[in-house]
Amino acid sequence: MYNLASMRSWLEDAATSHSPPLAQCVLFGSILNSSQPADVDVVLVSNEWYIQNILTEMRLNFVAEFRLPLHLQLFHISQVEAINKFLNRAGKIEILL
């Protein structure tokens, strides 16, 4: 069993601990619909285009902490239409940041 509250807190902290902090962090997928998810899906919105080092660090640290894969979908803050389309297709979402 996993602790969703701990994951939420961890993701919020990870999203805001970088400079500049991420603009948005949204949970979606099986983590919100299943008692035993296979992974954790997250949409991240950034003010920066190139943050691969941040994403890699987040994935590695999340897996070490929770033993679940972290799948990150990254958007730039200028991609408003694409973000909205993606989140509409995602179904149930939870905005963390």
Number of C-alpha atoms within 10 A of each C-alpha: 6 13 8 12 9 12 16 18 12 16 20 18 13 19 24 15 11 10 8 11 15 22 16 21 23 20 23 18 18 15 19 17 11 9 11 11 16 14 16 20 21 23 21 21 24 21 15 15 12 10 12 10 8 13 19 12 11 18 16 13 15 19 14 11 12 16 13 15 16 19 13 18 15 18 20 18 17 13 11 12 8 13 18 11 10 14 15 11 9 14 10 13 19 13 13 14 17
